[in-house]
Amino acid sequence: MQATAMAEEAFTQLAEALQSLGMATETDADSGVCEYLAWFGMDVDGEADEARRRAQLTAAMLLAGLDAADFTLATLEQHGWETAWQKDWKAMPVGERLWVRPSFCEAPVDGRLDIVLDPGMAFGTGTHPTTRLCLEAVERICLKQPPATLLDMGAGSGLLAIAALKLGAASALAVDMEQDSVDACQANAVINGVELDVLLADTPPRQQFDLVVANILAAPLVWMATELSACVADHLILSGLLTTQVDDVCAAYTAEGLVEVRRDSLEEWASVELVRR
């Protein structure tokens, strides 16, 4: 997928929503025009998968208010696209205690908690500002008092749930609507030596958790406000939001009886913490 004449944050949101394998930018040396690229895996039935991707892209564009003329979608021969993200992903410290890295990068040397990820086809390496904001919020809450139960809604690679478990959470449930993400969560839990329950679903479970984390997109967060709020026994962390979207998303959750207690931002992105009083 290639896009021109649009904001980087809008393209990133679309790529996340469509479970991109990775993203990159290319700038024309003569014109200075920047193009944003995202790539995806293909199923055995390539034509059917491409048709599905086009339908997903059209729906996501309509939600974002974008013009289809800004995009092209092409099928490419296999040249290691599944691992193309590796060239730009480095090990990194997050917050006070976390160290997030792919398996091919170095382990921490300063005593930080080592979190090793192989996202495969799932989104979530920790490099995006919204994921970093969520990680910092999860760490802050866990260092104060590790939750007995945690829900990671829209879990992707399972990074947030795994981090919470390594920070002392007693149990965690990762929920995602994509089978690739469920597979990645299970694989990453094994890599990190933690027990993580994983569920393939597109709606929140009907039970309460001490800490609920949802790093998705603004529109889905608003749609599921009633169901997700019902899961919150204590804390809720929401992200995947542009700073301009926080007020509308928070309004949907405060209407369900939750109270906003904190906002954080990084670049153009934001996270918000709410509690049940």
C-alpha positions as CSV (number, residue, x, y, z in Angstrom):
1,M,0.0,0.0,0.0
2,Q,1.3,3.4,-0.9
3,A,-0.1,6.8,0.0
4,T,0.7,10.4,-1.0
5,A,-0.5,13.8,0.1
6,M,-1.7,12.7,3.6
7,A,-0.6,13.2,7.2
8,E,1.9,10.6,8.5
9,E,-0.3,10.0,11.6
10,A,-3.3,9.2,9.5
11,F,-1.3,6.7,7.4
12,T,0.1,5.1,10.6
13,Q,-3.4,4.7,12.0
14,L,-4.6,3.0,8.8
15,A,-1.6,0.7,8.7
16,E,-2.1,-0.3,12.3
17,A,-5.8,-1.0,11.8
18,L,-5.0,-3.2,8.8
19,Q,-2.3,-5.2,10.7
20,S,0.6,-4.0,8.6
21,L,3.9,-6.0,8.7
22,G,5.8,-2.8,8.7
23,M,6.0,0.8,7.4
24,A,8.5,3.0,5.7
25,T,8.9,6.3,3.9
26,E,10.5,7.2,0.6
27,T,11.3,10.7,-0.5
28,D,11.9,11.7,-4.1
29,A,15.2,13.5,-4.3
30,D,14.1,15.9,-7.0
31,S,10.6,16.8,-6.0
32,G,10.9,16.3,-2.2
33,V,7.6,14.5,-2.2
34,C,7.3,11.9,0.6
35,E,5.5,8.6,0.1
36,Y,4.4,6.4,2.9
37,L,4.6,2.6,2.4
38,A,3.1,-0.4,4.3
39,W,3.3,-4.1,3.5
40,F,1.2,-7.1,4.3
41,G,1.4,-10.8,4.2
42,M,-0.7,-12.8,1.6
43,D,-2.7,-15.9,2.2
44,V,-2.5,-18.9,-0.1
45,D,-5.4,-17.5,-2.2
46,G,-3.7,-14.3,-3.2
47,E,-6.6,-12.9,-5.2
48,A,-9.1,-13.4,-2.4
49,D,-6.7,-11.9,0.2
50,E,-6.0,-8.8,-2.0
51,A,-9.8,-8.3,-2.4
52,R,-10.1,-8.5,1.4
53,R,-7.3,-6.0,1.9
54,R,-9.0,-3.6,-0.6
55,A,-12.3,-3.9,1.3
56,Q,-10.6,-3.2,4.6
57,L,-8.7,-0.3,3.2
58,T,-11.8,1.3,1.7
59,A,-13.7,0.9,5.1
60,A,-10.7,2.4,7.0
61,M,-10.4,5.3,4.6
62,L,-14.1,6.1,4.9
63,L,-13.8,6.2,8.7
64,A,-10.8,8.5,8.4
65,G,-12.4,10.7,5.9
66,L,-9.6,10.1,3.3
67,D,-9.7,10.1,-0.5
68,A,-9.2,6.7,-2.3
69,A,-7.2,8.6,-4.9
70,D,-4.4,9.0,-2.3
71,F,-3.7,5.2,-2.3
72,T,-2.4,2.4,-4.6
73,L,-2.4,-1.3,-3.6
74,A,-0.1,-3.7,-5.4
75,T,0.8,-7.4,-5.0
76,L,4.5,-8.1,-4.9
77,E,6.6,-11.2,-5.2
78,Q,7.9,-12.7,-2.0
79,H,11.3,-11.1,-1.1
80,G,11.4,-11.4,2.7
81,W,8.7,-8.7,3.4
82,E,7.8,-10.6,6.6
83,T,11.2,-9.6,8.1
84,A,11.6,-6.2,6.4
85,W,10.7,-4.4,9.6
86,Q,13.8,-5.8,11.3
87,K,16.2,-3.3,9.6
88,D,14.6,-0.4,11.5
89,W,13.8,-2.0,14.8
90,K,16.3,-1.6,17.6
91,A,16.4,-2.5,21.3
92,M,15.2,0.3,23.4
93,P,14.7,1.3,27.1
94,V,11.2,2.3,28.1
95,G,10.2,3.9,31.3
96,E,12.2,3.2,34.5
97,R,12.6,-0.6,34.2
98,L,11.7,-2.0,30.8
99,W,13.9,-3.0,27.9
100,V,12.0,-4.0,24.7
101,R,13.9,-5.7,21.9
102,P,13.5,-8.2,19.0
103,S,15.2,-11.5,19.4
104,F,18.1,-10.5,17.2
105,C,19.1,-7.5,19.3
106,E,21.2,-7.3,22.5
107,A,19.9,-8.0,26.0
108,P,19.9,-5.2,28.6
109,V,23.1,-4.6,30.5
110,D,21.7,-2.3,33.2
111,G,19.3,-4.7,35.0
112,R,16.2,-3.7,33.1
113,L,13.4,-6.2,32.6
114,D,14.1,-7.9,29.3
115,I,11.0,-8.2,27.0
116,V,11.8,-10.1,23.7
117,L,9.3,-9.9,20.9
118,D,8.8,-11.6,17.5
119,P,5.7,-9.7,16.2
120,G,5.5,-11.9,13.1
121,M,2.3,-10.7,11.3
122,A,1.1,-8.8,14.3
123,F,1.4,-5.1,15.0
124,G,3.2,-4.0,18.2
125,T,7.0,-3.6,18.5
126,G,6.9,-0.8,21.1
127,T,8.4,1.8,18.8
128,H,5.2,3.7,18.1
129,P,4.5,6.6,20.4
130,T,1.1,5.2,21.5
131,T,2.6,1.8,22.5
132,R,5.4,3.6,24.4
133,L,2.8,5.7,26.3
134,C,0.9,2.6,27.2
135,L,4.0,0.8,28.3
136,E,5.0,3.7,30.6
137,A,1.4,3.8,32.0
138,V,1.4,0.0,32.7
139,E,4.8,0.3,34.3
140,R,3.7,3.2,36.5
141,I,0.6,1.4,37.8
142,C,2.4,-2.0,38.2
143,L,5.3,-0.4,40.2
144,K,2.7,1.2,42.5
145,Q,0.6,-2.0,42.9
146,P,0.7,-4.9,40.4
147,P,-2.9,-5.8,39.4
148,A,-4.3,-9.2,40.1
149,T,-5.9,-9.3,36.7
150,L,-5.3,-7.5,33.4
151,L,-7.0,-7.2,30.1
152,D,-5.1,-6.2,27.0
153,M,-7.9,-5.4,24.4
154,G,-6.6,-5.4,20.8
155,A,-3.4,-7.0,22.0
156,G,-1.4,-7.2,18.7
157,S,1.9,-8.8,19.7
158,G,1.0,-9.1,23.3
159,L,3.6,-6.6,24.4
160,L,1.5,-4.7,27.0
161,A,0.2,-7.9,28.7
162,I,3.7,-9.5,28.7
163,A,5.2,-6.3,30.2
164,A,2.6,-6.2,33.0
165,L,3.2,-9.9,33.8
166,K,6.9,-9.3,34.1
167,L,6.2,-6.3,36.3
168,G,4.2,-8.5,38.7
169,A,0.7,-8.7,37.4
170,A,-0.8,-12.1,38.6
171,S,-2.7,-12.9,35.4
172,A,-3.4,-11.4,32.0
173,L,-5.8,-11.9,29.2
174,A,-4.9,-10.8,25.7
175,V,-7.8,-10.3,23.2
176,D,-7.5,-9.6,19.5
177,M,-9.7,-10.1,16.4
178,E,-6.8,-11.3,14.2
179,Q,-5.6,-14.9,14.3
180,D,-2.1,-13.6,13.4
181,S,-2.1,-11.5,16.6
182,V,-3.4,-14.4,18.7
183,D,-0.5,-16.6,17.4
184,A,2.0,-13.8,18.1
185,C,0.7,-13.3,21.7
186,Q,1.1,-17.0,22.4
187,A,4.6,-17.2,20.8
188,N,5.8,-14.2,22.6
189,A,4.5,-15.4,26.0
190,V,6.6,-18.5,25.5
191,I,9.7,-16.5,24.5
192,N,9.3,-14.4,27.7
193,G,8.5,-17.3,30.0
194,V,5.1,-15.9,31.2
195,E,1.6,-17.5,31.3
196,L,-0.7,-15.4,29.1
197,D,-4.3,-16.3,28.3
198,V,-5.2,-15.4,24.7
199,L,-8.6,-15.0,23.1
200,L,-9.7,-14.5,19.5
201,A,-12.5,-12.0,19.7
202,D,-13.6,-8.6,18.5
203,T,-15.6,-7.6,21.6
204,P,-14.5,-7.3,25.3
205,P,-15.1,-10.3,27.5
206,R,-17.9,-10.1,30.1
207,Q,-15.8,-10.0,33.2
208,Q,-14.0,-7.3,35.2
209,F,-10.2,-6.7,35.5
210,D,-8.1,-4.6,37.9
211,L,-6.3,-3.0,34.9
212,V,-7.7,-2.7,31.3
213,V,-5.4,-1.5,28.5
214,A,-6.7,-0.7,25.0
215,N,-4.2,0.7,22.4
216,I,-6.5,0.6,19.3
217,L,-8.0,3.6,17.5
218,A,-10.3,6.4,18.4
219,A,-13.4,5.2,16.6
220,P,-13.4,1.6,17.8
221,L,-12.7,2.8,21.4
222,V,-15.8,5.0,21.2
223,W,-17.9,2.1,19.7
224,M,-17.0,-0.3,22.5
225,A,-17.1,2.2,25.4
226,T,-20.0,0.6,27.1
227,E,-18.7,-3.0,26.9
228,L,-15.1,-2.0,27.7
229,S,-16.0,0.2,30.6
230,A,-17.9,-2.7,32.1
231,C,-14.6,-4.6,32.2
232,V,-12.9,-2.0,34.4
233,A,-12.7,-2.8,38.1
234,D,-10.1,-0.2,38.9
235,H,-7.9,1.4,36.1
236,L,-8.3,1.8,32.4
237,I,-5.6,3.0,29.9
238,L,-6.6,4.1,26.5
239,S,-4.4,5.0,23.6
240,G,-4.1,4.9,19.8
241,L,-5.3,8.4,19.9
242,L,-4.2,11.7,18.4
243,T,-4.2,14.5,20.9
244,T,-7.1,16.0,19.0
245,Q,-9.2,12.9,19.7
246,V,-8.8,12.5,23.4
247,D,-11.7,14.7,24.5
248,D,-14.3,12.8,22.4
249,V,-13.0,9.4,23.5
250,C,-12.9,10.4,27.2
251,A,-16.4,11.7,26.9
252,A,-17.6,8.3,25.9
253,Y,-16.0,6.6,28.9
254,T,-16.9,9.3,31.5
255,A,-20.5,8.8,30.3
256,E,-20.1,5.2,31.5
257,G,-19.2,6.3,35.0
258,L,-15.4,6.4,34.8
259,V,-13.3,9.3,35.9
260,E,-10.3,10.7,34.0
261,V,-7.2,11.1,36.2
262,R,-4.3,11.6,33.8
263,R,-3.3,12.4,30.2
264,D,0.1,12.0,28.6
265,S,1.3,12.8,25.1
266,L,4.2,12.0,22.8
267,E,4.6,13.8,19.5
268,E,1.0,14.0,18.1
269,W,-0.2,11.0,20.1
270,A,-1.9,10.7,23.5
271,S,-2.9,8.2,26.2
272,V,-5.4,8.7,28.9
273,E,-5.9,7.0,32.3
274,L,-9.4,6.6,33.8
275,V,-10.5,5.0,37.1
276,R,-13.6,3.7,38.6
277,R,-14.5,5.6,41.8
